[in-house]
Amino acid sequence: MKYKNEKMHAMFTMSVQKYKSSMQYAGEEKSKIRRAFHNVTTFGLPYILYTLARLRIPILYGNIHVTLFFGRRLTLPIDDIGSHVLSLYGIIPHGSERKLTEWMMNNLEEMDVFYDVGAHLGFYTALAESSIRHGEVHSFEANTKLCRYLRKNFKNITCKAVASSSGEVDFYDATQTSDSSESSRFNTTGTHSRVPAISLDEYVQRGNRPPTIIKCDIEGGEYDAIMGASALIQKYKPRIILEVWGGEMGRRYSDNAVKKLHEFGYEAFSFERDGTLSQIPISDPVGSINDGPHNPRDNFMFVYKEIIIIETKI
């Protein structure tokens, strides 16, 4: 695979190796001390702060300055576990996110219009901005606290949930119970509140440029977001990167979103380890994910069938 930016890919590879090295003792009960010693000597203070955040020690308050693997600096909340993961590695280390990162590094074009639906701490917003020089990056986040930080770091931030229509929707903030990345529109975990919402169709109708690529990762709310974007999806045919859950959660929350995109004429492709797409469409993304105890999930690329045919002929 030929990479668009060899230097950027080399930095990413170094960050992945750093993560793998820090995890070498994971799962070995007798090696917890060895793992802690390795990580403290490797990372120093950032690992200590990460440990305190995981233990939810209340002394952590304020901001932390994080440098992503490609050099972009972000100001993030110091009490968020995700902030410290980015501080340690400069990447989102989950396997599904590493594959997506590879794809974005090599496939985003300068004129793309990228919608980051469920921006969280802004990793993919920053990554998209590094490649999209003459297009636009638009980010959406329902978590009020995280959105304040997104506005410190980026432009074109919409502090609303993406839903089937505008108004207000339920939101469950998982920051205190598990991890802010698990916050959801649905009562899976977290503290309940009502937050403002907008549909992507209305967002485009207000004069914003329609997307060429949508990345949608909103912890089970993907079907609702797709229903609120049905007009733009059918008119503009953007590529859609969708996080899909496996197992029972997937059948409950992800299946409807997948089936709706199939109805719109889209086919799903999995990401390979090097970020390329599978040669053959995946008919059942939920069923293709190995079930497990830790909320199994993966990202899939949905592409309109006629676009696939055109690109195959070129």
Buried (B, 14 or more C-beta within 10 A) or exposed (E): EEBEBEEBBEBBEBBBEBBEEBEEBEEEEEBEEEBBEBBBEEBEEBBBBBBBBEEEEEEBEEBBEBEBBBEBEBBBBBBBBBBBBBBBBBBBBBEBBBBBBBBBBBBBBEEBBBBBBBBBBBBBBBBBBBBBEEBBBBBBBBBBEBBEBBBEBBEBBBBBBBBBEBEEBBBBBBBEBBBBBBBBBBEBBBEEEEBBBBBBBBBBEEEBEBBBBBBBBBBBBBBBBBBBBBBBBEEBBBBBBBBBBBBEBBEBBBBBBBEBBBEBBBBBBBBBEEBBBBEEBBEEBBEBBEEEEEBBBBBBBBBBBEBBEEEEEE
